[in-house]
Amino acid sequence: MMVFKRKQIVILALILLIVVAGYLQYSYRQGSTAADAEGKLGEAVYVDNEIYNEGFEAAGADFSEDMDEQTNVTASKIANDYFVQARMDKEQSRSEAAESLKSITEDINASTQIKDEAHIKMMAMVENTEKETRIETLINKMGFEESFILFADNGSIDIIIKTPSLSTAQTAQITDIVTRQADVDVADIHIRTMF
């Protein structure tokens, strides 16, 4: 009978997570390769309706509506995959950084200055995570299906919103939310759409 120790279980769980992350990365790249063949992800692509409607004049508007619906479903699937992958990557990166900083703060050989710096970085990471969550919640309350916020090390903030386009008023509202919640300059806010 095999008895697993706690460390072995943790190692097996980490290996399983790495395998799952590798599979998701592979799947994501396969999907993005198909998107790259048609254009850049999130970029509008002109589609000539006549090519798709050849031989289907009898179907007329019904076929065109079906094609538009299918295009929207495909675009939304690519966007959904992006948001899922981006969240997983962010969580994995944060988890690894937190673990490294925690090990520094618990290292008996580290100087108090290094421990203090690691503690400050941990607290900043927690604070940024809370800000990102608040901003995402407020943006989603505006009626958007999904948003993704990422604080960069240089102080800028990247915002990706799942929508075909943003009006000037919506962009101004999002900018206002971010400046109030994160206390950053407007020049450091970068908003993109994906659908």
Sequence and secondary structure as in RCSB ss.txt:
>XXXX:A:sequence
MMVFKRKQIVILALILLIVVAGYLQYSYRQGSTAADAEGKLGEAVYVDNEIYNEGFEAAGADFSEDMDEQTNVTA
SKIANDYFVQARMDKEQSRSEAAESLKSITEDINASTQIKDEAHIKMMAMVENTEKETRIETLINKMGFEESFIL
FADNGSIDIIIKTPSLSTAQTAQITDIVTRQADVDVADIHIRTMF
>XXXX:A:secstr
     HHHHHHHHHHHHHHHHHHHHHHHHHHHHHHHHHSSTT      HHHHHTT TTTTHHHHHHHHHHHHHHH
HHHHHHHHHHHHHHHHHHHHHHHHHHHHHHH TTS HHHHHHHHHHHHHHHHHHHHHHHHHHHHHTTT S EEEE
E TTS EEEEEESS   HHHHHHHHHHHHHHH   GGGEEEEEE 
